[in-house]
């Protein structure tokens, strides 16, 4: 007898194939939302990391400012940042402190020892107080959902006269940048210190 196969017999799925197809579709349906969630979390983590990098850049930018507005009190004599005579550490007749090197272009104290500290920002001589600000949006795109992230991130900069132990110290300023989300939850807190040591100029060789 000759065996005959119909078109239906040639193209129909077996039960095992149907079960296998159902299992594959089920796995795809379950894993796709999880993959989307993981991708979204990865984007959000990257944005938070970018906020931390922005805070670090802001902190480094602040340290490029003059230590205090009074550091430039005698700017008519020099554009170099001076040492402010505070905390009873007096300067001698050559405007030097203990440890200063008596050489041209090296650090010097102010002419007047009566000048104290000030907490004023200044456009002509941007000092550390110019960096101080309240909670400000880091990323300027207000449509955060369209940009691919869920939270807005904010930075706050504070400057105080404290040393690394937290004790009051008029010769040291601590600059702190705090990054928060909209909740607000603190994402990170970065700090650095700047000391009342003035600055030196490069020695210019003349022939």
Helices and strands as residue ranges (DSSP letters): H 7-11, H 15-62, G 69-72, G 128-131, E 133-137, H 144-147, E 153-160, E 172-181, E 186-195
